[in-house]
C-alpha cells in the first residue's frame, strides 16, 4: 500500500471531525445564569434586580440595598442527542445509514456572585459564570452483509466544552428612575475531543479485504475578555426599560494541539498483505476572530406583586472561511415573577434562540434552533438578628427551577466508503457528507441559594 495512504486517512479524519470551536449546547441553548433568570427564562434585562444582573445587565445592581451572596447550578441535566443517518456506509450496491444517539447526565456549575454596597447608591459585584458547558459521548457501530460485501464499522467520540467568565461589575442608581452599570470578565474556554473510527470491508467475489483505523486527539484552549454595559430606566411607576450591550468574546490567545494516528491495510487477491501506519500532528497558536457585538433590549410591566417582561437579543453576522463565519443571531425571552405570599415567589418563562452556524459541514457540527421553557420558585426566609447587629435580618433565598429545551435543525454526518473493494488498489475512505436532520433535548433542574445581610 502507498506510504501516503495512512497519512491521507489521518488528515482526512481530522478534517471530517472538524476543528474544535466555541460551542453552545445545541448551538442555541444557553443556560440561564442566576436564580432570578432561571425562574423567568432570562427575561431580566429591564426588570431584574438580583445579583445575577452582573451578567445580563449590570445596571440592575444599582438597585441593590444589601450585601448579597448567591450561588446556583444546574444540578441535574439530561441531554439527549439524535442525528438521523449520522453515519453512512457506501457499498457497491447501495448506501446504508445508521442513526447516532447519545444520552448524557451532567452537572453544570452556573454562577457564583457576591454583591455589596460601596456607596449609598453604588454596588460592586464579583462573579464567576459558566455560560457554556457541553458533553457528548457517542458510540455508534454496525456490521452486516450486502450481496457482494461483508463489512463492519465503529465510531466513538468523546467531546467536552467549557467556558468560564469571571470579573467585577458595578451598578449605580443615579436616580430612583435611572440606573447604569458595567461588567468586565476574563474568559477561559476549553474544547477537548478524542475519537476513534474504524471500518473493515471484504469483497466476497475477489476476496479483497481492506480496513482503516484512526485515533484523533485534539485540544483547544482560548483566553480572552468580555465587556458588558447597561442601563435601566423607569419612565413611569409601571413601565421599565432596559438595554445591555455586550462586546462578545474578545480573544487574546489560543493554543491548539491535534494529533492523529492512522493504520490501514488489507489482503488482496492471491493473499498479498499490505499495511501502513502514520502519524499527523498539528500545533497552532493562531487566535480565532472576535465575536460580534450583541444588543439586548428589554421592556417590563411592573404591578403590585411582580412583573412581566420581554427581552430581544440581536447580534450581526460575521464573515469568514474555515469555520470562522457565523450567521446573525437573534433571540427572544418572555418571563414573569409573582410574589404569591410574603415568603414565596413563583416565576415562569419561554425563550427562543436562532443558531449562528453557517453550515454544518463537519461531522457533529450542529446547526440547531432552540425553543425552551422554565418554571421555578423562590422561598424568602428572613431570620431576625439581635439589636446589636448592623442588619435587622438575614434573608435566605433557596431557589429551584426546571428548564426544558428542544433544539431542532441539522448536523454533519460521516461516510465510510467501501465502494471500491473490488479494486486491487481500493481503500476504505472516510469523508463527511451532507447535513442531516438532528435534534437535542435538554431537561435541567436548577438549584440555587442566596443570602442577604
Buried (B, 14 or more C-beta within 10 A) or exposed (E): BEEEBBBBBBBBBBEBBBBBBBBBBBBBBBBBBBBBBBBBBBBBBBBBBBBBBBBBBBBBBBBBEBBBBBBBBBBBBBBEBBBBBBBBBBBBEEEBBBBBBBEBEBBBBBBBBBBBBEEEBBBBBBBBBBBBBBBBEBEBEBEEEBEBBBBBBBBBBBBBBBBBBBBBBBBBBEEEEBBBBBBBBEBBBBBBBBBBBBBBBBBBEBEBBBBBBBBBBBBBBBBBBBBBBBBBBBEEEEEBBBBBBBBBBEBEEBBBBBBBBBBBBBBBEEEEEBEBEBEBEEEEEEBBBBBBEBEBBBBBBBEEEBBBBBBBBBBBEBEEEEBEBBBEBEBBBBBBBBBEEEEEBBBBBBBBBBBBBBBBBBBBBBBBBBBBBBBBBBBBEBEEEEEEEEEEBBBBBBBBBBBBBBBBBBBBBBBBBBBBBBEEEBBBBBBBBEBBBBBBBBBBBBBBBBBBB
